[in-house]
Amino acid sequence: MSIRVRLTLGYLAVLTAILVVFSAVVYTFLGISMLNEVDRALWDRAAQVGAVIATQNDPLTVVRTGLIDLPPLDVFATPAVYIQVTRSDGSVARQSQNLGEQRLPLDADLLAINMRNQPALKTIAVENGGRLRMVSVPISVAGEVIGAVQVGQPLIEVDATLHRVLVLLMGGIIVTVVVAGGVGLLMSWLALRPIDRITQTAGQIARAQDLGRRLPVPTTDDEVGRLVSTFNAMLERLDRLFQAQQRLGADVSHELRTPLTTIRGNVDLLRRGAADDPIERATALDAIEGEVDHMNRLVADLLLLAQAEAGMQLQKQLVELDTLILEVYRQAQLMSATRFLAGQGVTIRLGHEDQAVVEGDPDRLKQLLLNLIDNALKYTPEGGTVTVSLYRDPEWVRVSVEDTGVGIPPDVLPHIFDRFYRAQREGRTGVGLGLSIARWIAEAHGGRLTVESEVGQGTTFTLWLPTESAGDSG
Ligand code: ADP
């Protein structure tokens, strides 16, 4: 069953219940109050007749002979009121003219109550199918019941009125429920129509496997509008993830193909006799080793990112950052020395050095800084300088890696932390994972990684780490 029908049915059920309860209350109150009205008139009338008899000199004789002056009755009044005086044995002493030859029915219950000198009231079913409301008041002399005054009124009018009200209420309920049902269906259809459209578009997106498509955003800022925005945001994210995944596949295979080709070529060279010549053999083996190292780094990076994504925990401990930077500096000098040999001489130096202790994973921090220095060396031309500095502020420890290299254009800057993003695709510079790993490490330490750059002037990456208060003494 669709939501639309369910909503409408639920709403109709509640509406019907309310209307039925309301109608029942109205109907019951109306019936009770109309009957009260009748009863009051009957009591009055009975009291009137009783008073007439009671004021006679000899009520007993009056009742026995039936010579009673009944108060005048308005014969044109509708509905008619009938009066009857009975003796204690149940025989009729006197009756109002409008009764003609007929008699008010003598109800055993009423008589029994009267005999106990108590007035009684009852609704009696009469032969023609109608109802008769009857009051019976005992006439007593010195505590002894000598007869009773009965006053009755047919409930034809009351019943007819109640019947009309009932028909009206039921008709009203039916009409209201039908109209409300129609309006409810229409309104829920209008309200849910955008959702149908979303479903259709989403279905088309799924069938066409086109994550680039977006749902048309409705102009209203309501639940549906928010649903569409959320859905679009999700598509956007999926699209980006999917594209990144595709790029990863392409990048990784591309990155692996080049070293594999090189290794293959060198193996062929060795097979074809290069192994016999010590120099050629050494060159081929060096090349193979270099490529294997490169592949190792790539695989390690990919593994680390996969672990980071799976929520890997860092092995945190107190780290003396100044000592760590010294180690990194030594390693970086080795890196730059190999580049010197390759004719890309860049000087690495230590700048400002405060002492600082942070809580962190020393291996990861080292990896982060080496990534930054490796980039700085890569993108700094011959004769440039890379400076590593450490500053300790009250709240943050900052490590900056500053180069005098090519710089990063402003339009590229926002993307450099993206995975697999490489501004310079030519040449074997890396796969574009270094900075995303660096940023992940910084954030996993509760810190951040920022960058400032000017094209042609150089680039400064700054690692911000929260200061470890325990290290204040050091
Ligand atoms: P890669 O493996 O290409 O070095 P990274 O994630 O480390 O990947 O860096 C992404 C991109 O950021 C690089 O391709 C480069 O364009 C740019 N970049 C990073 N560091 C520097 C730097 N020190 N100077 C200039 N550009 C840089």
Boltz pocket constraint, residues with backbone or C-beta under 6 A from the ligand:
constraints:
  - pocket:
      binder: B
      contacts: [[A, 371], [A, 372], [A, 375], [A, 376], [A, 379], [A, 403], [A, 405], [A, 406], [A, 407], [A, 408], [A, 416], [A, 417], [A, 418], [A, 421], [A, 422], [A, 423], [A, 424], [A, 429], [A, 430], [A, 431], [A, 432], [A, 433], [A, 434], [A, 435], [A, 436], [A, 459]]
      max_distance: 6.0
